[in-house]
């Protein structure tokens, strides 16, 4: 059989793209995959490069046919029993696995991120090869800007696949256009991502890069209210540092891996802290466009819209309760939660939740209609649904009276005055995420007071009392303490407060946020799959026999050790 039939999916995708896919370029032979022919002029190189952050963004956020819905179900960030997008077979406590047999019903969801980001990596490497081979975009500054951007794309494409899958292939500037590179372990791949980020920062920091015709990054490449300026402390380098901080921490599969390298882990928290310190200094936003891109047609645009797509389990939000409802809910057998078709109700002093002693009072405190016009801001992160809008289905442990609505205004009406839904600036990297990454690093280094000071930033904004700067004191407030920790709803210590703040501040704000943290903290339910494996389509393209294709999770046919052990919370 002809060898080209067995090319990796990334090679096939790039060959099609370079042959005119996506209407970017047109060449004589659309099946040749000849990068030298397609990228024959400086304009070709820059035009292709300039569209690839949007392509990366599409791979991560462009569709609900993706891993994120499954990850959110498995980690209690959301709950749905719908069959769509493999949600109903990826619910907690059901023995769910990330099965990977050829032709399986989740095949499209499990392939999307892997395939599109492999394409981004491949194209960025081809462009780097052309630039290093002497293609001149017009000025040295412009060449450096292009190299910095291409290395950034390589870093985020490799890094995100490494966070979610067990192995992947890496392309660099020396990789030939039709070369099939070997699959490597996610930790080794992440090292390549970190190195690409280093090179991106170095190119952007070159004094020549900020001369005429160089930085900032064109607004069409990464649409944002922020001008992505050059230089070692410019906004582009800060963005790179922040993405790398997220990936460094999110890579870990288990508490052992999330521990500092000095404790045998894989996360170097000193480097995470350094990246955060050199990273963004305020919420980084991108400007979405439903016509020009980047678009947010994925799960971020689904969450916060009422209905069966998004039920809000009590596992995490219940930690804010001061009514005793959470303690009662925890003491109820799993199958009895939600009995009588009742969702979880709580009261809390946390101002990110609606206030009031009754459901009617909470609905009066914050009505979703108050923030459904373009440019408005929701007063709370969560809303108690209007009467009659509950749509409970599936297991009762997934039901509550609450929805997360942080992205609601942008989703419904747009974030700019006069805008429309899914258009306008939306937060891509929350500053609180970066603060809490640094707080975790400081905590793991034993700097408890410094860690507490960062944790207390979001606590203060939410009306919560400060945590003490040690690792033994529990949250103050008695019955009003937050967070309350399973299995007995006891008041949590500083690290538990850090975790609670990170969950609440990053829910639905970036890709698979709660899943990535929960597996590293040991919070996932026992036997939950810890990652996804290289999709079967890619393995078949590499001539791996169907009998050797494996999945992740418990049971025969899955990789050893690919599921969570007992949770720190006892579930």
C-alpha positions as CSV (number, residue, x, y, z in Angstrom):
1,X,0.0,0.0,0.0
2,X,1.2,3.5,-0.8
3,X,3.2,4.9,2.1
4,X,1.5,8.3,2.0
5,X,-1.7,6.8,3.2
6,X,0.0,6.2,6.6
7,X,1.2,9.7,7.1
8,X,0.4,11.2,10.5
9,X,-2.8,13.2,10.7
10,X,-0.7,16.3,11.4
11,X,1.3,15.9,8.2
12,X,-1.9,15.3,6.2
13,X,-3.6,18.3,7.7
14,X,-0.6,20.6,7.0
15,X,-0.3,19.2,3.5
16,X,-3.9,20.1,2.8
17,X,-3.5,23.5,4.4
18,X,-0.4,24.4,2.6
19,X,-2.2,23.3,-0.6
20,X,-4.9,25.9,-0.1
21,X,-7.1,24.7,2.7
22,X,-8.9,27.5,4.7
23,X,-8.6,29.7,1.6
24,X,-5.3,31.1,2.8
25,X,-3.2,30.3,-0.3
26,X,-3.6,28.6,-3.7
27,X,-0.9,26.5,-5.4
28,X,-0.8,24.4,-8.5
29,X,-0.7,21.0,-6.8
30,X,-2.8,20.9,-3.7
31,X,-1.6,17.4,-2.7
32,X,2.1,18.1,-2.8
33,X,2.5,19.6,0.7
34,X,5.4,21.6,-0.7
35,X,6.1,24.3,1.9
36,X,8.9,25.7,-0.2
37,X,6.5,26.3,-3.0
38,X,3.6,27.6,-1.0
39,X,5.8,29.9,1.2
40,X,7.8,31.3,-1.7
41,X,7.4,35.0,-0.9
42,X,7.7,37.0,2.3
43,X,4.1,37.9,2.1
44,X,3.1,34.3,2.0
45,X,5.1,33.6,5.1
46,X,3.7,36.5,7.1
47,X,0.1,36.1,6.0
48,X,0.1,32.4,7.0
49,X,1.8,33.1,10.3
50,X,-0.5,35.9,11.2
51,X,-3.6,33.7,11.0
52,X,-2.3,30.9,13.3
53,X,-3.1,32.2,16.7
54,X,-6.7,32.2,15.6
55,X,-6.2,28.7,14.3
56,X,-4.7,27.7,17.7
57,X,-7.6,29.4,19.5
58,X,-10.1,27.5,17.3
59,X,-8.5,24.3,18.3
60,X,-8.8,25.1,22.0
61,X,-12.0,27.1,22.2
62,X,-13.7,26.8,18.8
63,X,-16.1,23.9,19.3
64,X,-17.9,21.9,21.9
65,X,-16.7,18.8,20.0
66,X,-13.7,18.7,22.3
67,X,-12.3,17.3,25.5
68,X,-13.3,20.2,27.7
69,X,-16.9,19.2,28.3
70,X,-15.8,15.8,29.4
71,X,-13.1,17.3,31.6
72,X,-15.6,19.6,33.2
73,X,-18.0,16.8,34.0
74,X,-15.3,14.6,35.5
75,X,-14.0,17.4,37.7
76,X,-17.4,18.7,39.1
77,X,-17.0,22.1,37.3
78,X,-20.2,21.4,35.5
79,X,-22.6,18.5,35.1
80,X,-24.7,17.2,32.2
81,X,-26.3,13.9,31.5
82,X,-26.8,14.7,27.8
83,X,-25.4,12.2,25.3
84,X,-24.0,15.1,23.3
85,X,-20.2,15.3,23.1
86,X,-19.7,12.3,25.3
87,X,-21.0,14.0,28.5
88,X,-23.2,11.2,29.7
89,X,-20.4,8.6,29.5
90,X,-18.0,10.9,31.3
91,X,-19.8,11.5,34.6
92,X,-18.2,10.9,38.0
93,X,-18.7,7.7,40.0
94,X,-19.8,5.7,36.9
95,X,-16.5,4.0,36.1
96,X,-16.1,6.3,33.1
97,X,-12.9,5.9,31.0
98,X,-11.4,7.8,28.1
99,X,-11.8,4.8,25.8
100,X,-10.0,5.0,22.5
101,X,-11.0,2.0,20.4
102,X,-11.2,2.7,16.6
103,X,-14.5,4.1,15.7
104,X,-15.6,5.0,19.2
105,X,-18.3,7.5,19.8
106,X,-16.0,10.1,21.3
107,X,-13.4,9.9,18.5
108,X,-14.1,13.3,17.2
109,X,-14.0,15.0,20.6
110,X,-10.8,13.3,21.5
111,X,-9.1,14.1,18.2
112,X,-9.8,17.8,17.7
113,X,-7.3,19.4,20.1
114,X,-4.6,17.0,19.2
115,X,-5.0,17.4,15.5
116,X,-5.4,21.1,15.2
117,X,-2.6,22.0,17.6
118,X,-0.3,19.5,15.9
119,X,-1.1,21.5,12.7
120,X,-0.2,24.8,14.5
121,X,3.1,23.3,15.7
122,X,3.9,22.0,12.2
123,X,3.1,25.2,10.4
124,X,5.0,27.3,12.9
125,X,8.0,25.0,12.5
126,X,7.9,25.2,8.7
127,X,7.8,29.0,8.9
128,X,10.7,29.1,11.3
129,X,12.6,26.9,8.9
130,X,11.9,29.3,6.0
131,X,13.0,32.3,8.1
132,X,16.2,30.6,9.3
133,X,16.9,29.6,5.7
134,X,17.0,33.2,4.7
135,X,13.5,34.4,3.9
136,X,13.5,38.1,4.5
137,X,10.3,39.8,5.5
138,X,11.7,43.2,4.7
139,X,13.5,44.3,7.8
140,X,15.5,42.6,10.6
141,X,12.8,43.8,13.1
142,X,10.1,42.2,11.1
143,X,12.0,39.0,10.9
144,X,12.5,38.9,14.7
145,X,8.9,39.6,15.3
146,X,7.9,36.7,13.1
147,X,10.3,34.3,14.7
148,X,9.1,35.4,18.2
149,X,5.5,34.8,17.2
150,X,6.2,31.4,15.5
151,X,8.1,30.2,18.6
152,X,5.1,31.4,20.8
153,X,2.8,29.3,18.6
154,X,5.0,26.3,18.9
155,X,5.0,26.7,22.7
156,X,1.3,27.0,23.2
157,X,0.4,24.3,20.7
158,X,2.9,21.8,22.2
159,X,2.1,22.8,25.8
160,X,-1.6,22.4,25.6
161,X,-1.5,19.0,24.0
162,X,1.1,18.0,26.6
163,X,-1.3,19.0,29.4
164,X,-4.1,16.9,28.1
165,X,-2.6,13.8,26.3
166,X,0.0,11.2,27.2
167,X,2.2,11.7,24.2
168,X,2.6,13.7,21.0
169,X,4.9,14.4,18.2
170,X,7.1,17.6,18.0
171,X,8.1,19.4,14.9
172,X,10.8,22.1,14.8
173,X,12.5,24.3,12.2
174,X,14.6,21.3,11.0
175,X,11.6,19.1,10.4
176,X,10.9,18.5,6.7
177,X,7.4,19.3,5.5
178,X,6.3,15.6,5.0
179,X,8.5,14.2,7.8
180,X,6.7,12.0,10.4
181,X,8.3,12.7,13.8
182,X,8.1,10.1,16.6
183,X,5.6,10.3,19.5
184,X,7.3,11.4,22.8
185,X,6.2,11.5,26.4
186,X,4.2,14.6,27.5
187,X,6.9,15.6,30.0
188,X,9.6,15.6,27.3
189,X,7.2,17.5,25.0
190,X,6.6,20.1,27.6
191,X,10.3,20.8,27.9
192,X,10.3,21.5,24.2
193,X,7.4,24.0,24.8
194,X,9.3,25.7,27.5
195,X,12.3,26.1,25.3
196,X,10.2,27.5,22.5
197,X,8.8,30.1,24.9
198,X,12.4,31.0,25.9
199,X,13.2,31.6,22.2
200,X,10.1,33.6,21.7
201,X,11.0,35.9,24.6
202,X,14.6,36.2,23.4
203,X,13.6,37.2,19.9
204,X,11.1,39.7,21.3
205,X,13.7,41.1,23.7
206,X,16.3,41.8,21.0
207,X,16.7,45.6,20.7
208,X,16.4,45.3,17.0
209,X,12.9,43.8,17.3
210,X,11.4,47.1,18.6
211,X,12.7,49.2,15.7
212,X,10.5,50.4,12.9
213,X,8.4,47.7,11.3
214,X,8.9,45.3,14.2
215,X,6.8,45.1,17.4
216,X,4.1,45.4,18.6
217,X,2.4,42.3,17.3
218,X,-0.2,43.3,14.6
219,X,-3.6,43.5,16.1
220,X,-5.0,41.1,13.5
221,X,-2.6,38.4,14.8
222,X,-3.8,38.4,18.4
223,X,-6.8,40.8,18.6
224,X,-6.7,42.3,22.1
225,X,-7.3,45.6,23.9
226,X,-3.6,45.3,24.9
227,X,-0.9,46.3,22.5
228,X,1.6,43.4,22.5
229,X,4.8,45.4,22.6
230,X,8.3,44.1,22.3
231,X,11.2,44.1,24.7
232,X,12.0,41.9,27.7
233,X,9.3,43.6,29.8
234,X,6.9,44.3,26.9
235,X,3.4,42.9,26.8
236,X,4.2,40.1,24.3
237,X,6.9,38.7,26.6
238,X,4.6,39.0,29.6
239,X,1.9,37.1,27.7
240,X,4.4,34.3,26.9
241,X,5.5,34.1,30.5
242,X,1.9,33.8,31.8
243,X,1.0,31.0,29.3
244,X,4.1,29.1,30.4
245,X,3.2,29.5,34.1
246,X,-0.2,28.0,33.4
247,X,1.3,25.1,31.4
248,X,4.0,24.3,34.0
249,X,1.5,23.8,36.7
250,X,-1.2,22.3,34.6
251,X,1.0,19.6,33.3
252,X,1.0,17.5,36.5
253,X,-1.3,14.4,36.6
254,X,-1.1,13.6,40.3
255,X,-0.2,15.3,43.6
256,X,3.2,13.6,43.4
257,X,3.8,15.2,40.0
258,X,2.5,18.6,41.2
259,X,5.0,18.6,44.0
260,X,8.1,20.7,43.5
261,X,11.0,19.1,41.7
262,X,12.9,19.1,45.0
263,X,10.2,16.7,46.4
264,X,10.3,14.5,43.3
265,X,7.7,16.2,41.3
266,X,7.8,17.7,37.8
267,X,6.6,21.2,38.5
268,X,9.4,23.6,39.3
269,X,7.6,26.1,41.4
270,X,10.5,28.5,41.4
271,X,10.1,28.8,37.7
272,X,6.3,29.1,37.9
273,X,6.8,32.0,40.4
274,X,9.4,33.6,38.1
275,X,7.0,33.4,35.1
276,X,4.2,34.8,37.0
277,X,6.4,37.7,38.3
278,X,7.4,38.4,34.7
279,X,3.9,37.8,33.3
280,X,0.8,39.9,32.7
281,X,0.0,42.5,35.3
282,X,-3.8,42.7,34.7
283,X,-6.5,40.4,33.2
284,X,-5.3,39.6,29.6
285,X,-8.2,39.9,27.2
286,X,-8.7,38.9,23.6
287,X,-11.2,40.5,21.4
288,X,-13.5,37.9,19.9
289,X,-15.3,38.3,16.6
290,X,-17.9,35.9,15.4
291,X,-17.0,36.8,11.8
292,X,-13.2,37.6,11.8
293,X,-12.1,35.5,14.8
294,X,-10.9,34.5,17.1
295,X,-14.2,32.9,18.1
296,X,-15.4,31.3,21.2
297,X,-17.9,28.7,20.0
298,X,-16.8,26.2,22.6
299,X,-17.7,25.4,26.1
300,X,-17.0,28.9,27.4
301,X,-19.9,30.1,25.4
302,X,-22.2,27.3,26.6
303,X,-21.6,27.6,30.4
304,X,-23.7,30.3,31.9
305,X,-26.6,29.6,29.5
306,X,-29.3,27.9,31.4
307,X,-30.4,24.4,30.7
308,X,-29.1,20.9,30.7
309,X,-25.7,21.8,29.2
310,X,-24.7,23.4,32.5
311,X,-25.9,22.2,35.9
312,X,-23.7,23.4,38.8
313,X,-22.8,20.6,41.2
314,X,-22.4,21.4,44.9
315,X,-19.1,19.7,45.4
316,X,-17.1,22.9,45.1
317,X,-19.6,25.7,45.5
318,X,-21.0,24.1,48.6
319,X,-17.7,24.9,50.4
320,X,-19.1,28.4,50.7
321,X,-22.2,27.4,52.6
322,X,-23.0,28.6,56.1
323,X,-26.5,27.2,56.5
324,X,-25.6,23.5,57.1
325,X,-26.9,22.5,53.7
326,X,-23.5,21.3,52.6
327,X,-22.8,19.2,55.6
328,X,-26.3,17.6,55.2
329,X,-25.6,17.1,51.5
330,X,-22.2,15.5,52.2
331,X,-23.8,13.2,54.8
332,X,-26.5,12.0,52.4
333,X,-25.6,8.9,50.3
334,X,-24.6,9.8,46.8
335,X,-27.7,8.3,45.2
336,X,-30.0,10.2,47.6
337,X,-28.7,13.7,46.7
338,X,-31.3,15.6,44.8
339,X,-34.1,13.4,46.1
340,X,-37.6,14.8,45.4
341,X,-36.2,16.7,42.4
342,X,-34.6,19.3,44.6
343,X,-31.4,21.1,43.7
344,X,-28.8,22.1,46.3
345,X,-29.6,25.4,48.0
346,X,-27.2,27.3,50.3
347,X,-26.5,30.6,51.9
348,X,-23.1,32.2,52.1
349,X,-21.3,35.4,53.0
350,X,-19.2,35.0,49.8
351,X,-20.2,38.0,47.7
352,X,-19.5,36.1,44.5
353,X,-22.8,34.2,45.2
354,X,-26.3,35.7,45.5
355,X,-27.1,36.9,49.0
356,X,-30.2,36.0,51.0
357,X,-31.7,33.4,53.3
358,X,-34.2,32.1,50.8
359,X,-34.2,31.3,47.2
360,X,-36.6,34.2,46.5
361,X,-34.3,36.6,48.4
362,X,-31.2,35.4,46.4
363,X,-33.1,35.9,43.1
364,X,-34.1,39.4,44.2
365,X,-30.5,40.2,45.2
366,X,-29.2,39.3,41.8
367,X,-31.4,38.9,38.7
368,X,-29.7,37.8,35.5
369,X,-31.7,40.4,33.6
370,X,-29.5,43.0,35.3
371,X,-26.6,42.1,33.1
372,X,-28.0,41.0,29.7
373,X,-27.2,44.2,27.8
374,X,-24.0,44.8,26.0
375,X,-21.2,46.2,28.1
376,X,-22.9,45.5,31.4
377,X,-21.3,43.5,34.2
378,X,-22.9,40.8,36.3
379,X,-22.8,41.7,40.0
380,X,-22.2,38.1,41.1
381,X,-20.2,35.1,39.6
382,X,-23.2,32.8,40.3
383,X,-27.0,33.3,40.0
384,X,-29.8,31.5,41.6
385,X,-32.0,30.5,38.7
386,X,-35.3,32.2,38.2
387,X,-38.4,30.3,39.3
388,X,-39.4,27.7,36.7
389,X,-36.0,27.6,35.0
390,X,-34.7,24.5,36.7
391,X,-34.1,21.6,34.3
392,X,-32.7,18.8,36.4
393,X,-31.8,15.6,34.7
394,X,-29.4,12.7,35.4
395,X,-27.9,12.0,38.8
396,X,-29.1,14.2,41.6
397,X,-25.6,14.9,42.9
398,X,-25.1,17.1,39.9
399,X,-28.1,19.4,40.7
400,X,-28.1,22.8,42.3
401,X,-30.0,26.0,42.1
402,X,-27.0,27.9,40.7
403,X,-25.4,28.7,37.4
404,X,-22.0,30.3,36.8
405,X,-22.6,33.5,34.8
406,X,-19.2,35.3,34.7
407,X,-19.2,35.1,30.9
408,X,-23.0,35.6,30.5
409,X,-23.0,39.2,29.3
410,X,-20.4,38.6,26.7
411,X,-22.2,35.4,25.6
412,X,-25.6,37.0,25.3
413,X,-25.0,40.6,24.3
414,X,-21.3,41.2,23.9
415,X,-18.8,42.9,26.2
416,X,-18.7,46.3,24.6
417,X,-21.4,48.9,24.5
418,X,-23.4,48.4,21.3
419,X,-22.0,45.0,20.8
420,X,-23.5,41.6,20.0
421,X,-23.2,38.2,21.6
422,X,-19.8,36.4,21.5
423,X,-18.2,39.6,20.3
424,X,-15.8,41.9,22.2
425,X,-13.1,41.6,24.8
426,X,-13.2,38.6,27.0
427,X,-10.7,37.5,29.7
428,X,-8.3,34.9,28.5
429,X,-5.8,34.9,31.4
430,X,-7.4,36.1,34.7
431,X,-4.9,38.0,37.0
432,X,-6.3,36.1,39.9
433,X,-5.2,32.8,38.2
434,X,-1.6,34.2,38.1
435,X,-1.8,35.5,41.7
436,X,-2.9,32.1,42.9
437,X,-0.3,30.2,40.9
438,X,2.3,32.3,42.6
439,X,0.5,31.7,46.0
440,X,0.7,28.0,45.5
441,X,4.4,28.2,44.6
442,X,5.1,30.2,47.7
443,X,3.1,27.8,49.8
444,X,5.1,24.8,48.5
445,X,8.3,26.7,49.3
446,X,7.1,27.3,52.9
447,X,6.5,31.0,52.5
448,X,3.1,30.8,54.1
449,X,2.7,34.5,54.9
450,X,3.5,35.6,51.4
451,X,1.1,32.9,50.0
452,X,-1.7,34.1,52.3
453,X,-1.3,37.7,51.2
454,X,-2.1,36.6,47.7
455,X,-4.9,34.3,48.6
456,X,-6.4,37.2,50.7
457,X,-6.6,39.4,47.6
458,X,-9.6,37.6,46.1
459,X,-11.0,36.8,49.6
460,X,-11.1,40.4,50.5
461,X,-12.9,41.3,47.2
462,X,-15.4,38.6,48.1
463,X,-16.0,40.0,51.6
464,X,-14.2,37.1,53.3
465,X,-11.9,37.5,56.3
466,X,-8.2,37.1,55.8
467,X,-6.4,33.7,56.2
468,X,-3.6,33.6,58.7
469,X,-0.1,33.3,57.2
470,X,0.6,29.7,58.4
471,X,-0.2,26.2,57.3
472,X,-2.2,25.1,60.4
473,X,-4.8,27.8,61.2
474,X,-8.2,27.3,59.8
475,X,-10.4,29.8,58.1
476,X,-12.0,32.2,60.6
477,X,-15.7,32.7,61.1
478,X,-16.9,29.5,62.8
479,X,-20.2,28.6,61.0
480,X,-19.4,31.3,58.4
481,X,-15.9,29.9,57.6
482,X,-15.0,29.4,54.0
483,X,-14.0,26.9,52.7
484,X,-15.7,24.0,54.3
485,X,-13.9,20.7,53.6
486,X,-15.4,17.2,53.0
487,X,-16.2,14.8,54.3
488,X,-17.4,16.6,57.5
489,X,-17.6,20.3,56.2
490,X,-14.8,21.3,58.6
491,X,-13.1,24.7,58.2
492,X,-10.1,24.5,55.8
493,X,-6.6,25.7,56.3
494,X,-4.6,28.0,54.0
495,X,-3.9,25.5,51.3
496,X,-7.6,24.6,51.1
497,X,-8.5,28.3,51.0
498,X,-6.0,28.7,48.1
499,X,-7.6,25.8,46.3
500,X,-11.1,27.2,46.8
501,X,-10.1,30.6,45.6
502,X,-8.5,29.1,42.5
503,X,-11.6,27.1,41.6
504,X,-14.0,29.9,42.0
505,X,-11.8,32.5,40.3
506,X,-11.0,30.3,37.2
507,X,-14.2,28.3,36.7
508,X,-15.2,28.6,33.0
509,X,-12.4,31.2,32.5
510,X,-9.9,29.0,30.7
511,X,-9.6,25.6,29.2
512,X,-10.4,22.7,31.5
513,X,-9.3,24.8,34.5
514,X,-10.8,22.8,37.3
515,X,-9.8,19.4,35.8
516,X,-6.2,20.5,35.5
517,X,-6.0,21.7,39.1
518,X,-8.1,18.9,40.6
519,X,-5.9,16.1,39.2
520,X,-2.8,17.7,40.5
521,X,-4.2,18.4,43.9
522,X,-5.7,14.9,44.2
523,X,-9.3,16.2,44.2
524,X,-10.8,14.0,41.4
525,X,-13.0,11.1,42.4
526,X,-11.2,7.8,42.6
527,X,-10.8,6.0,39.3
528,X,-11.3,9.2,37.2
529,X,-9.1,9.1,34.0
530,X,-6.2,11.5,34.4
531,X,-5.6,12.3,30.8
532,X,-6.5,11.4,27.2
533,X,-4.2,9.2,25.1
534,X,-2.9,9.8,21.6
535,X,-6.1,9.5,19.5
536,X,-6.6,6.2,17.7
537,X,-6.8,8.0,14.3
538,X,-3.2,9.1,14.8
539,X,-2.1,5.7,16.0
540,X,-3.6,4.0,13.1
541,X,-2.0,6.5,10.7
542,X,1.3,5.5,12.3
543,X,0.6,1.8,11.6
544,X,0.0,0.9,15.3
545,X,-2.1,-2.4,15.2
546,X,-5.6,-1.9,16.5
547,X,-5.0,-4.5,19.1
548,X,-2.3,-2.2,20.7
549,X,-4.4,0.9,20.8
550,X,-5.2,1.8,24.4
551,X,-7.2,4.3,26.5
552,X,-7.0,5.9,29.9
553,X,-8.9,5.0,33.1
554,X,-9.7,1.8,35.0
555,X,-10.1,-1.6,33.3
556,X,-8.6,-3.7,30.6
557,X,-7.3,-2.0,27.5
558,X,-6.3,1.2,29.4
559,X,-2.8,2.5,30.3
560,X,-1.5,1.4,33.7
561,X,-1.8,4.1,36.3
562,X,-4.0,6.3,34.1
563,X,-6.7,7.0,36.7
564,X,-6.9,8.9,40.0
565,X,-6.3,7.3,43.4
566,X,-8.5,8.0,46.4
567,X,-9.4,11.7,46.6
568,X,-8.1,13.8,49.5
569,X,-11.8,14.5,50.2
570,X,-12.8,10.8,50.4
571,X,-14.7,10.5,47.1
